[in-house]
Amino acid sequence: MFDKKVLQVFLENQEQLFPEIVADTEEEAEEFLEEVMAVVVNSPAEVWEYFDEQGVDMEDADETEILEADEVFAIGDGRYLIVEG
């Protein structure tokens, strides 16, 4: 479900959301991301849409603030991994 690039970004940056390491290998990362129902979206607009659908109050937020949320991991190729902590 999650490709190698997504798993690597999560492994390298997981401490932006969690106070401790939750996965050490790509296999553990994939299991964890599946368990928490993480999603990969293809654009900043889809990140915004995801938060809107989840009922997150974004009234005073701008796109930069949304993309810098701890739950959002930029993959580096235009995609974003969203992990609910």
PyMOL Python script that loads the backbone (N, CA, C, O; Angstrom):
from pymol import cmd

cmd.read_pdbstr("""\
ATOM      1  N   MET A   1       0.817  -1.194   0.000  1.00  0.00           N
ATOM      2  CA  MET A   1       0.000   0.000   0.000  1.00  0.00           C
ATOM      3  C   MET A   1       0.867   1.266   0.000  1.00  0.00           C
ATOM      4  O   MET A   1       0.573   2.209  -0.734  1.00  0.00           O
ATOM      5  N   PHE A   2       1.914   1.297   0.801  1.00  0.00           N
ATOM      6  CA  PHE A   2       2.811   2.442   0.870  1.00  0.00           C
ATOM      7  C   PHE A   2       4.109   2.090   0.154  1.00  0.00           C
ATOM      8  O   PHE A   2       4.721   1.061   0.439  1.00  0.00           O
ATOM      9  N   ASP A   3       4.529   2.945  -0.776  1.00  0.00           N
ATOM     10  CA  ASP A   3       5.754   2.643  -1.512  1.00  0.00           C
ATOM     11  C   ASP A   3       6.992   2.975  -0.674  1.00  0.00           C
ATOM     12  O   ASP A   3       6.899   3.580   0.394  1.00  0.00           O
ATOM     13  N   LYS A   4       8.143   2.565  -1.187  1.00  0.00           N
ATOM     14  CA  LYS A   4       9.409   2.700  -0.466  1.00  0.00           C
ATOM     15  C   LYS A   4       9.703   4.150  -0.079  1.00  0.00           C
ATOM     16  O   LYS A   4      10.166   4.404   1.033  1.00  0.00           O
ATOM     17  N   LYS A   5       9.446   5.088  -0.963  1.00  0.00           N
ATOM     18  CA  LYS A   5       9.707   6.509  -0.692  1.00  0.00           C
ATOM     19  C   LYS A   5       8.879   6.989   0.498  1.00  0.00           C
ATOM     20  O   LYS A   5       9.404   7.675   1.375  1.00  0.00           O
ATOM     21  N   VAL A   6       7.607   6.642   0.538  1.00  0.00           N
ATOM     22  CA  VAL A   6       6.727   7.029   1.645  1.00  0.00           C
ATOM     23  C   VAL A   6       7.232   6.437   2.951  1.00  0.00           C
ATOM     24  O   VAL A   6       7.299   7.131   3.966  1.00  0.00           O
ATOM     25  N   LEU A   7       7.586   5.167   2.929  1.00  0.00           N
ATOM     26  CA  LEU A   7       8.063   4.501   4.141  1.00  0.00           C
ATOM     27  C   LEU A   7       9.361   5.131   4.639  1.00  0.00           C
ATOM     28  O   LEU A   7       9.536   5.309   5.845  1.00  0.00           O
ATOM     29  N   GLN A   8      10.268   5.467   3.733  1.00  0.00           N
ATOM     30  CA  GLN A   8      11.532   6.085   4.129  1.00  0.00           C
ATOM     31  C   GLN A   8      11.311   7.460   4.759  1.00  0.00           C
ATOM     32  O   GLN A   8      11.927   7.787   5.773  1.00  0.00           O
ATOM     33  N   VAL A   9      10.437   8.260   4.162  1.00  0.00           N
ATOM     34  CA  VAL A   9      10.147   9.582   4.716  1.00  0.00           C
ATOM     35  C   VAL A   9       9.565   9.439   6.117  1.00  0.00           C
ATOM     36  O   VAL A   9       9.943  10.179   7.025  1.00  0.00           O
ATOM     37  N   PHE A  10       8.651   8.494   6.297  1.00  0.00           N
ATOM     38  CA  PHE A  10       8.076   8.296   7.624  1.00  0.00           C
ATOM     39  C   PHE A  10       9.143   7.855   8.626  1.00  0.00           C
ATOM     40  O   PHE A  10       9.211   8.393   9.731  1.00  0.00           O
ATOM     41  N   LEU A  11       9.964   6.897   8.256  1.00  0.00           N
ATOM     42  CA  LEU A  11      11.009   6.406   9.163  1.00  0.00           C
ATOM     43  C   LEU A  11      11.963   7.528   9.569  1.00  0.00           C
ATOM     44  O   LEU A  11      12.350   7.623  10.734  1.00  0.00           O
ATOM     45  N   GLU A  12      12.337   8.365   8.624  1.00  0.00           N
ATOM     46  CA  GLU A  12      13.292   9.442   8.887  1.00  0.00           C
ATOM     47  C   GLU A  12      12.691  10.594   9.698  1.00  0.00           C
ATOM     48  O   GLU A  12      13.423  11.328  10.363  1.00  0.00           O
ATOM     49  N   ASN A  13      11.366  10.759   9.649  1.00  0.00           N
ATOM     50  CA  ASN A  13      10.737  11.937  10.245  1.00  0.00           C
ATOM     51  C   ASN A  13       9.665  11.631  11.285  1.00  0.00           C
ATOM     52  O   ASN A  13       8.957  12.540  11.719  1.00  0.00           O
ATOM     53  N   GLN A  14       9.534  10.391  11.686  1.00  0.00           N
ATOM     54  CA  GLN A  14       8.442  10.017  12.581  1.00  0.00           C
ATOM     55  C   GLN A  14       8.441  10.775  13.904  1.00  0.00           C
ATOM     56  O   GLN A  14       7.392  10.926  14.530  1.00  0.00           O
ATOM     57  N   GLU A  15       9.599  11.250  14.333  1.00  0.00           N
ATOM     58  CA  GLU A  15       9.665  11.968  15.608  1.00  0.00           C
ATOM     59  C   GLU A  15       9.060  13.373  15.542  1.00  0.00           C
ATOM     60  O   GLU A  15       8.941  14.036  16.573  1.00  0.00           O
ATOM     61  N   GLN A  16       8.679  13.835  14.355  1.00  0.00           N
ATOM     62  CA  GLN A  16       7.967  15.112  14.277  1.00  0.00           C
ATOM     63  C   GLN A  16       6.558  14.965  14.841  1.00  0.00           C
ATOM     64  O   GLN A  16       5.938  15.954  15.233  1.00  0.00           O
ATOM     65  N   LEU A  17       6.051  13.733  14.883  1.00  0.00           N
ATOM     66  CA  LEU A  17       4.697  13.491  15.386  1.00  0.00           C
ATOM     67  C   LEU A  17       4.685  12.701  16.686  1.00  0.00           C
ATOM     68  O   LEU A  17       3.836  12.926  17.548  1.00  0.00           O
ATOM     69  N   PHE A  18       5.621  11.784  16.823  1.00  0.00           N
ATOM     70  CA  PHE A  18       5.636  10.904  17.991  1.00  0.00           C
ATOM     71  C   PHE A  18       6.867  11.179  18.848  1.00  0.00           C
ATOM     72  O   PHE A  18       7.950  11.419  18.315  1.00  0.00           O
ATOM     73  N   PRO A  19       6.709  11.146  20.176  1.00  0.00           N
ATOM     74  CA  PRO A  19       7.841  11.429  21.061  1.00  0.00           C
ATOM     75  C   PRO A  19       8.896  10.316  21.068  1.00  0.00           C
ATOM     76  O   PRO A  19      10.010  10.509  21.555  1.00  0.00           O
ATOM     77  N   GLU A  20       8.537   9.166  20.529  1.00  0.00           N
ATOM     78  CA  GLU A  20       9.488   8.045  20.474  1.00  0.00           C
ATOM     79  C   GLU A  20       9.356   7.345  19.130  1.00  0.00           C
ATOM     80  O   GLU A  20       8.366   7.517  18.418  1.00  0.00           O
ATOM     81  N   ILE A  21      10.348   6.569  18.802  1.00  0.00           N
ATOM     82  CA  ILE A  21      10.351   5.816  17.552  1.00  0.00           C
ATOM     83  C   ILE A  21       9.257   4.746  17.603  1.00  0.00           C
ATOM     84  O   ILE A  21       9.186   3.962  18.550  1.00  0.00           O
ATOM     85  N   VAL A  22       8.401   4.724  16.570  1.00  0.00           N
ATOM     86  CA  VAL A  22       7.337   3.723  16.516  1.00  0.00           C
ATOM     87  C   VAL A  22       7.655   2.608  15.522  1.00  0.00           C
ATOM     88  O   VAL A  22       7.004   1.564  15.531  1.00  0.00           O
ATOM     89  N   ALA A  23       8.651   2.824  14.671  1.00  0.00           N
ATOM     90  CA  ALA A  23       9.035   1.818  13.683  1.00  0.00           C
ATOM     91  C   ALA A  23      10.522   1.964  13.367  1.00  0.00           C
ATOM     92  O   ALA A  23      11.047   3.072  13.256  1.00  0.00           O
ATOM     93  N   ASP A  24      11.185   0.815  13.226  1.00  0.00           N
ATOM     94  CA  ASP A  24      12.613   0.810  12.897  1.00  0.00           C
ATOM     95  C   ASP A  24      12.899   0.329  11.477  1.00  0.00           C
ATOM     96  O   ASP A  24      13.955   0.629  10.921  1.00  0.00           O
ATOM     97  N   THR A  25      11.969  -0.411  10.894  1.00  0.00           N
ATOM     98  CA  THR A  25      12.173  -0.960   9.556  1.00  0.00           C
ATOM     99  C   THR A  25      11.011  -0.557   8.653  1.00  0.00           C
ATOM    100  O   THR A  25       9.970  -0.103   9.126  1.00  0.00           O
ATOM    101  N   GLU A  26      11.205  -0.729   7.351  1.00  0.00           N
ATOM    102  CA  GLU A  26      10.124  -0.422   6.418  1.00  0.00           C
ATOM    103  C   GLU A  26       8.902  -1.297   6.693  1.00  0.00           C
ATOM    104  O   GLU A  26       7.767  -0.831   6.583  1.00  0.00           O
ATOM    105  N   GLU A  27       9.129  -2.554   7.047  1.00  0.00           N
ATOM    106  CA  GLU A  27       8.013  -3.458   7.340  1.00  0.00           C
ATOM    107  C   GLU A  27       7.228  -2.970   8.555  1.00  0.00           C
ATOM    108  O   GLU A  27       5.997  -2.956   8.535  1.00  0.00           O
ATOM    109  N   GLU A  28       7.932  -2.571   9.606  1.00  0.00           N
ATOM    110  CA  GLU A  28       7.267  -2.050  10.798  1.00  0.00           C
ATOM    111  C   GLU A  28       6.531  -0.751  10.479  1.00  0.00           C
ATOM    112  O   GLU A  28       5.421  -0.524  10.960  1.00  0.00           O
ATOM    113  N   ALA A  29       7.150   0.092   9.670  1.00  0.00           N
ATOM    114  CA  ALA A  29       6.514   1.354   9.292  1.00  0.00           C
ATOM    115  C   ALA A  29       5.227   1.096   8.517  1.00  0.00           C
ATOM    116  O   ALA A  29       4.206   1.734   8.771  1.00  0.00           O
ATOM    117  N   GLU A  30       5.278   0.165   7.577  1.00  0.00           N
ATOM    118  CA  GLU A  30       4.082  -0.139   6.793  1.00  0.00           C
ATOM    119  C   GLU A  30       2.968  -0.682   7.686  1.00  0.00           C
ATOM    120  O   GLU A  30       1.814  -0.272   7.561  1.00  0.00           O
ATOM    121  N   GLU A  31       3.311  -1.601   8.585  1.00  0.00           N
ATOM    122  CA  GLU A  31       2.313  -2.141   9.511  1.00  0.00           C
ATOM    123  C   GLU A  31       1.704  -1.026  10.360  1.00  0.00           C
ATOM    124  O   GLU A  31       0.486  -0.968  10.535  1.00  0.00           O
ATOM    125  N   PHE A  32       2.548  -0.145  10.885  1.00  0.00           N
ATOM    126  CA  PHE A  32       2.068   0.943  11.721  1.00  0.00           C
ATOM    127  C   PHE A  32       1.153   1.871  10.929  1.00  0.00           C
ATOM    128  O   PHE A  32       0.071   2.223  11.400  1.00  0.00           O
ATOM    129  N   LEU A  33       1.574   2.268   9.738  1.00  0.00           N
ATOM    130  CA  LEU A  33       0.783   3.192   8.924  1.00  0.00           C
ATOM    131  C   LEU A  33      -0.557   2.581   8.530  1.00  0.00           C
ATOM    132  O   LEU A  33      -1.570   3.279   8.486  1.00  0.00           O
ATOM    133  N   GLU A  34      -0.565   1.291   8.244  1.00  0.00           N
ATOM    134  CA  GLU A  34      -1.830   0.620   7.938  1.00  0.00           C
ATOM    135  C   GLU A  34      -2.726   0.592   9.171  1.00  0.00           C
ATOM    136  O   GLU A  34      -3.933   0.813   9.069  1.00  0.00           O
ATOM    137  N   GLU A  35      -2.141   0.321  10.332  1.00  0.00           N
ATOM    138  CA  GLU A  35      -2.902   0.232  11.577  1.00  0.00           C
ATOM    139  C   GLU A  35      -3.577   1.558  11.930  1.00  0.00           C
ATOM    140  O   GLU A  35      -4.721   1.572  12.383  1.00  0.00           O
ATOM    141  N   VAL A  36      -2.874   2.662  11.723  1.00  0.00           N
ATOM    142  CA  VAL A  36      -3.441   3.975  12.062  1.00  0.00           C
ATOM    143  C   VAL A  36      -4.215   4.580  10.882  1.00  0.00           C
ATOM    144  O   VAL A  36      -4.691   5.712  10.967  1.00  0.00           O
ATOM    145  N   MET A  37      -4.336   3.839   9.804  1.00  0.00           N
ATOM    146  CA  MET A  37      -5.071   4.260   8.607  1.00  0.00           C
ATOM    147  C   MET A  37      -4.535   5.565   8.024  1.00  0.00           C
ATOM    148  O   MET A  37      -5.297   6.468   7.677  1.00  0.00           O
ATOM    149  N   ALA A  38      -3.221   5.643   7.926  1.00  0.00           N
ATOM    150  CA  ALA A  38      -2.572   6.789   7.297  1.00  0.00           C
ATOM    151  C   ALA A  38      -2.955   6.822   5.820  1.00  0.00           C
ATOM    152  O   ALA A  38      -3.292   5.796   5.229  1.00  0.00           O
ATOM    153  N   VAL A  39      -2.896   8.008   5.242  1.00  0.00           N
ATOM    154  CA  VAL A  39      -3.233   8.152   3.823  1.00  0.00           C
ATOM    155  C   VAL A  39      -2.148   8.940   3.106  1.00  0.00           C
ATOM    156  O   VAL A  39      -1.443   9.751   3.707  1.00  0.00           O
ATOM    157  N   VAL A  40      -2.032   8.688   1.823  1.00  0.00           N
ATOM    158  CA  VAL A  40      -1.140   9.459   0.957  1.00  0.00           C
ATOM    159  C   VAL A  40      -2.032  10.229  -0.008  1.00  0.00           C
ATOM    160  O   VAL A  40      -2.911   9.664  -0.659  1.00  0.00           O
ATOM    161  N   VAL A  41      -1.784  11.533  -0.082  1.00  0.00           N
ATOM    162  CA  VAL A  41      -2.539  12.377  -1.017  1.00  0.00           C
ATOM    163  C   VAL A  41      -1.560  12.996  -2.005  1.00  0.00           C
ATOM    164  O   VAL A  41      -0.349  13.008  -1.781  1.00  0.00           O
ATOM    165  N   ASN A  42      -2.103  13.505  -3.094  1.00  0.00           N
ATOM    166  CA  ASN A  42      -1.260  13.917  -4.211  1.00  0.00           C
ATOM    167  C   ASN A  42      -0.996  15.405  -4.346  1.00  0.00           C
ATOM    168  O   ASN A  42      -0.310  15.820  -5.280  1.00  0.00           O
ATOM    169  N   SER A  43      -1.522  16.220  -3.439  1.00  0.00           N
ATOM    170  CA  SER A  43      -1.324  17.659  -3.582  1.00  0.00           C
ATOM    171  C   SER A  43      -1.685  18.377  -2.287  1.00  0.00           C
ATOM    172  O   SER A  43      -2.360  17.813  -1.426  1.00  0.00           O
ATOM    173  N   PRO A  44      -1.233  19.619  -2.152  1.00  0.00           N
ATOM    174  CA  PRO A  44      -1.642  20.412  -0.988  1.00  0.00           C
ATOM    175  C   PRO A  44      -3.167  20.561  -0.902  1.00  0.00           C
ATOM    176  O   PRO A  44      -3.731  20.566   0.192  1.00  0.00           O
ATOM    177  N   ALA A  45      -3.820  20.682  -2.043  1.00  0.00           N
ATOM    178  CA  ALA A  45      -5.283  20.798  -2.046  1.00  0.00           C
ATOM    179  C   ALA A  45      -5.925  19.555  -1.442  1.00  0.00           C
ATOM    180  O   ALA A  45      -6.930  19.659  -0.740  1.00  0.00           O
ATOM    181  N   GLU A  46      -5.360  18.387  -1.704  1.00  0.00           N
ATOM    182  CA  GLU A  46      -5.906  17.150  -1.144  1.00  0.00           C
ATOM    183  C   GLU A  46      -5.633  17.040   0.349  1.00  0.00           C
ATOM    184  O   GLU A  46      -6.419  16.432   1.076  1.00  0.00           O
ATOM    185  N   VAL A  47      -4.525  17.624   0.821  1.00  0.00           N
ATOM    186  CA  VAL A  47      -4.276  17.675   2.269  1.00  0.00           C
ATOM    187  C   VAL A  47      -5.380  18.510   2.910  1.00  0.00           C
ATOM    188  O   VAL A  47      -5.978  18.105   3.907  1.00  0.00           O
ATOM    189  N   TRP A  48      -5.641  19.670   2.334  1.00  0.00           N
ATOM    190  CA  TRP A  48      -6.684  20.568   2.841  1.00  0.00           C
ATOM    191  C   TRP A  48      -8.028  19.843   2.858  1.00  0.00           C
ATOM    192  O   TRP A  48      -8.756  19.898   3.850  1.00  0.00           O
ATOM    193  N   GLU A  49      -8.357  19.160   1.752  1.00  0.00           N
ATOM    194  CA  GLU A  49      -9.611  18.430   1.628  1.00  0.00           C
ATOM    195  C   GLU A  49      -9.718  17.336   2.690  1.00  0.00           C
ATOM    196  O   GLU A  49     -10.779  17.145   3.284  1.00  0.00           O
ATOM    197  N   TYR A  50      -8.622  16.624   2.925  1.00  0.00           N
ATOM    198  CA  TYR A  50      -8.611  15.566   3.935  1.00  0.00           C
ATOM    199  C   TYR A  50      -8.958  16.140   5.312  1.00  0.00           C
ATOM    200  O   TYR A  50      -9.831  15.613   6.003  1.00  0.00           O
ATOM    201  N   PHE A  51      -8.278  17.215   5.709  1.00  0.00           N
ATOM    202  CA  PHE A  51      -8.543  17.813   7.014  1.00  0.00           C
ATOM    203  C   PHE A  51      -9.975  18.333   7.098  1.00  0.00           C
ATOM    204  O   PHE A  51     -10.620  18.220   8.140  1.00  0.00           O
ATOM    205  N   ASP A  52     -10.465  18.898   6.013  1.00  0.00           N
ATOM    206  CA  ASP A  52     -11.839  19.395   5.981  1.00  0.00           C
ATOM    207  C   ASP A  52     -12.817  18.237   6.194  1.00  0.00           C
ATOM    208  O   ASP A  52     -13.759  18.353   6.979  1.00  0.00           O
ATOM    209  N   GLU A  53     -12.592  17.118   5.494  1.00  0.00           N
ATOM    210  CA  GLU A  53     -13.460  15.942   5.638  1.00  0.00           C
ATOM    211  C   GLU A  53     -13.404  15.356   7.045  1.00  0.00           C
ATOM    212  O   GLU A  53     -14.379  14.771   7.516  1.00  0.00           O
ATOM    213  N   GLN A  54     -12.263  15.513   7.716  1.00  0.00           N
ATOM    214  CA  GLN A  54     -12.108  14.995   9.072  1.00  0.00           C
ATOM    215  C   GLN A  54     -12.696  15.939  10.120  1.00  0.00           C
ATOM    216  O   GLN A  54     -12.722  15.618  11.308  1.00  0.00           O
ATOM    217  N   GLY A  55     -13.160  17.086   9.680  1.00  0.00           N
ATOM    218  CA  GLY A  55     -13.772  18.041  10.592  1.00  0.00           C
ATOM    219  C   GLY A  55     -12.787  18.889  11.361  1.00  0.00           C
ATOM    220  O   GLY A  55     -13.133  19.451  12.401  1.00  0.00           O
ATOM    221  N   VAL A  56     -11.560  18.992  10.867  1.00  0.00           N
ATOM    222  CA  VAL A  56     -10.546  19.815  11.520  1.00  0.00           C
ATOM    223  C   VAL A  56     -10.853  21.286  11.237  1.00  0.00           C
ATOM    224  O   VAL A  56     -11.058  21.669  10.085  1.00  0.00           O
ATOM    225  N   ASP A  57     -10.883  22.103  12.284  1.00  0.00           N
ATOM    226  CA  ASP A  57     -11.166  23.528  12.128  1.00  0.00           C
ATOM    227  C   ASP A  57      -9.949  24.206  11.492  1.00  0.00           C
ATOM    228  O   ASP A  57      -8.886  24.298  12.108  1.00  0.00           O
ATOM    229  N   MET A  58     -10.114  24.668  10.279  1.00  0.00           N
ATOM    230  CA  MET A  58      -9.022  25.297   9.542  1.00  0.00           C
ATOM    231  C   MET A  58      -9.363  26.732   9.181  1.00  0.00           C
ATOM    232  O   MET A  58      -8.742  27.312   8.290  1.00  0.00           O
ATOM    233  N   GLU A  59     -10.335  27.306   9.857  1.00  0.00           N
ATOM    234  CA  GLU A  59     -10.841  28.631   9.510  1.00  0.00           C
ATOM    235  C   GLU A  59      -9.748  29.686   9.425  1.00  0.00           C
ATOM    236  O   GLU A  59      -9.736  30.482   8.486  1.00  0.00           O
ATOM    237  N   ASP A  60      -8.836  29.709  10.381  1.00  0.00           N
ATOM    238  CA  ASP A  60      -7.789  30.735  10.395  1.00  0.00           C
ATOM    239  C   ASP A  60      -6.460  30.237   9.836  1.00  0.00           C
ATOM    240  O   ASP A  60      -5.464  30.961   9.876  1.00  0.00           O
ATOM    241  N   ALA A  61      -6.432  29.027   9.323  1.00  0.00           N
ATOM    242  CA  ALA A  61      -5.182  28.452   8.825  1.00  0.00           C
ATOM    243  C   ALA A  61      -4.993  28.788   7.346  1.00  0.00           C
ATOM    244  O   ALA A  61      -5.952  29.000   6.603  1.00  0.00           O
ATOM    245  N   ASP A  62      -3.729  28.828   6.953  1.00  0.00           N
ATOM    246  CA  ASP A  62      -3.438  28.949   5.529  1.00  0.00           C
ATOM    247  C   ASP A  62      -2.756  27.661   5.078  1.00  0.00           C
ATOM    248  O   ASP A  62      -2.478  26.783   5.895  1.00  0.00           O
ATOM    249  N   GLU A  63      -2.491  27.552   3.792  1.00  0.00           N
ATOM    250  CA  GLU A  63      -1.931  26.317   3.244  1.00  0.00           C
ATOM    251  C   GLU A  63      -0.597  25.955   3.896  1.00  0.00           C
ATOM    252  O   GLU A  63      -0.341  24.784   4.176  1.00  0.00           O
ATOM    253  N   THR A  64       0.243  26.946   4.135  1.00  0.00           N
ATOM    254  CA  THR A  64       1.545  26.683   4.744  1.00  0.00           C
ATOM    255  C   THR A  64       1.389  26.054   6.119  1.00  0.00           C
ATOM    256  O   THR A  64       2.088  25.098   6.455  1.00  0.00           O
ATOM    257  N   GLU A  65       0.469  26.593   6.915  1.00  0.00           N
ATOM    258  CA  GLU A  65       0.237  26.042   8.257  1.00  0.00           C
ATOM    259  C   GLU A  65      -0.263  24.606   8.194  1.00  0.00           C
ATOM    260  O   GLU A  65       0.147  23.764   8.993  1.00  0.00           O
ATOM    261  N   ILE A  66      -1.146  24.331   7.246  1.00  0.00           N
ATOM    262  CA  ILE A  66      -1.682  22.972   7.103  1.00  0.00           C
ATOM    263  C   ILE A  66      -0.564  22.016   6.711  1.00  0.00           C
ATOM    264  O   ILE A  66      -0.468  20.921   7.264  1.00  0.00           O
ATOM    265  N   LEU A  67       0.277  22.412   5.770  1.00  0.00           N
ATOM    266  CA  LEU A  67       1.347  21.523   5.304  1.00  0.00           C
ATOM    267  C   LEU A  67       2.444  21.352   6.353  1.00  0.00           C
ATOM    268  O   LEU A  67       3.206  20.388   6.290  1.00  0.00           O
ATOM    269  N   GLU A  68       2.537  22.272   7.316  1.00  0.00           N
ATOM    270  CA  GLU A  68       3.531  22.161   8.381  1.00  0.00           C
ATOM    271  C   GLU A  68       2.987  21.473   9.625  1.00  0.00           C
ATOM    272  O   GLU A  68       3.694  21.366  10.627  1.00  0.00           O
ATOM    273  N   ALA A  69       1.750  21.006   9.579  1.00  0.00           N
ATOM    274  CA  ALA A  69       1.162  20.290  10.713  1.00  0.00           C
ATOM    275  C   ALA A  69       1.991  19.033  10.987  1.00  0.00           C
ATOM    276  O   ALA A  69       2.512  18.407  10.065  1.00  0.00           O
ATOM    277  N   ASP A  70       2.102  18.678  12.258  1.00  0.00           N
ATOM    278  CA  ASP A  70       2.899  17.502  12.636  1.00  0.00           C
ATOM    279  C   ASP A  70       2.432  16.235  11.931  1.00  0.00           C
ATOM    280  O   ASP A  70       3.236  15.338  11.675  1.00  0.00           O
ATOM    281  N   GLU A  71       1.161  16.151  11.620  1.00  0.00           N
ATOM    282  CA  GLU A  71       0.587  14.959  10.996  1.00  0.00           C
ATOM    283  C   GLU A  71       0.915  14.825   9.516  1.00  0.00           C
ATOM    284  O   GLU A  71       0.674  13.779   8.914  1.00  0.00           O
ATOM    285  N   VAL A  72       1.461  15.876   8.933  1.00  0.00           N
ATOM    286  CA  VAL A  72       1.697  15.904   7.481  1.00  0.00           C
ATOM    287  C   VAL A  72       3.185  15.737   7.193  1.00  0.00           C
ATOM    288  O   VAL A  72       4.022  16.482   7.703  1.00  0.00           O
ATOM    289  N   PHE A  73       3.490  14.754   6.374  1.00  0.00           N
ATOM    290  CA  PHE A  73       4.868  14.459   5.984  1.00  0.00           C
ATOM    291  C   PHE A  73       4.993  14.670   4.472  1.00  0.00           C
ATOM    292  O   PHE A  73       4.365  13.954   3.693  1.00  0.00           O
ATOM    293  N   ALA A  74       5.795  15.643   4.061  1.00  0.00           N
ATOM    294  CA  ALA A  74       6.024  15.874   2.634  1.00  0.00           C
ATOM    295  C   ALA A  74       6.923  14.768   2.096  1.00  0.00           C
ATOM    296  O   ALA A  74       8.006  14.521   2.626  1.00  0.00           O
ATOM    297  N   ILE A  75       6.465  14.110   1.046  1.00  0.00           N
ATOM    298  CA  ILE A  75       7.228  13.007   0.458  1.00  0.00           C
ATOM    299  C   ILE A  75       8.354  13.540  -0.425  1.00  0.00           C
ATOM    300  O   ILE A  75       9.369  12.869  -0.608  1.00  0.00           O
ATOM    301  N   GLY A  76       8.182  14.718  -0.962  1.00  0.00           N
ATOM    302  CA  GLY A  76       9.225  15.319  -1.791  1.00  0.00           C
ATOM    303  C   GLY A  76       8.956  15.226  -3.267  1.00  0.00           C
ATOM    304  O   GLY A  76       9.717  15.761  -4.074  1.00  0.00           O
ATOM    305  N   ASP A  77       7.891  14.559  -3.632  1.00  0.00           N
ATOM    306  CA  ASP A  77       7.542  14.425  -5.046  1.00  0.00           C
ATOM    307  C   ASP A  77       6.147  14.978  -5.324  1.00  0.00           C
ATOM    308  O   ASP A  77       5.510  14.614  -6.312  1.00  0.00           O
ATOM    309  N   GLY A  78       5.684  15.857  -4.449  1.00  0.00           N
ATOM    310  CA  GLY A  78       4.353  16.444  -4.600  1.00  0.00           C
ATOM    311  C   GLY A  78       3.292  15.744  -3.769  1.00  0.00           C
ATOM    312  O   GLY A  78       2.184  16.255  -3.608  1.00  0.00           O
ATOM    313  N   ARG A  79       3.631  14.577  -3.243  1.00  0.00           N
ATOM    314  CA  ARG A  79       2.679  13.829  -2.414  1.00  0.00           C
ATOM    315  C   ARG A  79       2.924  14.134  -0.937  1.00  0.00           C
ATOM    316  O   ARG A  79       3.977  14.637  -0.543  1.00  0.00           O
ATOM    317  N   TYR A  80       1.905  13.807  -0.138  1.00  0.00           N
ATOM    318  CA  TYR A  80       1.981  14.023   1.310  1.00  0.00           C
ATOM    319  C   TYR A  80       1.400  12.799   2.011  1.00  0.00           C
ATOM    320  O   TYR A  80       0.374  12.255   1.601  1.00  0.00           O
ATOM    321  N   LEU A  81       2.073  12.383   3.068  1.00  0.00           N
ATOM    322  CA  LEU A  81       1.584  11.320   3.944  1.00  0.00           C
ATOM    323  C   LEU A  81       0.927  12.006   5.126  1.00  0.00           C
ATOM    324  O   LEU A  81       1.522  12.889   5.744  1.00  0.00           O
ATOM    325  N   ILE A  82      -0.300  11.606   5.444  1.00  0.00           N
ATOM    326  CA  ILE A  82      -1.015  12.154   6.602  1.00  0.00           C
ATOM    327  C   ILE A  82      -1.208  11.023   7.601  1.00  0.00           C
ATOM    328  O   ILE A  82      -1.819   9.997   7.301  1.00  0.00           O
ATOM    329  N   VAL A  83      -0.670  11.241   8.796  1.00  0.00           N
ATOM    330  CA  VAL A  83      -0.716  10.238   9.862  1.00  0.00           C
ATOM    331  C   VAL A  83      -1.415  10.865  11.065  1.00  0.00           C
ATOM    332  O   VAL A  83      -0.943  11.855  11.622  1.00  0.00           O
ATOM    333  N   GLU A  84      -2.524  10.289  11.450  1.00  0.00           N
ATOM    334  CA  GLU A  84      -3.226  10.798  12.635  1.00  0.00           C
ATOM    335  C   GLU A  84      -2.518  10.263  13.868  1.00  0.00           C
ATOM    336  O   GLU A  84      -2.400   9.050  14.043  1.00  0.00           O
ATOM    337  N   GLY A  85      -2.047  11.163  14.723  1.00  0.00           N
ATOM    338  CA  GLY A  85      -1.319  10.766  15.924  1.00  0.00           C
ATOM    339  C   GLY A  85      -2.273  10.482  17.003  1.00  0.00           C
ATOM    340  O   GLY A  85      -1.866  10.128  18.110  1.00  0.00           O
TER     341      GLY A  85
END
""", "prot")
cmd.dss("prot")
cmd.show_as("cartoon", "prot")
cmd.util.cbc("prot")
cmd.orient("prot")
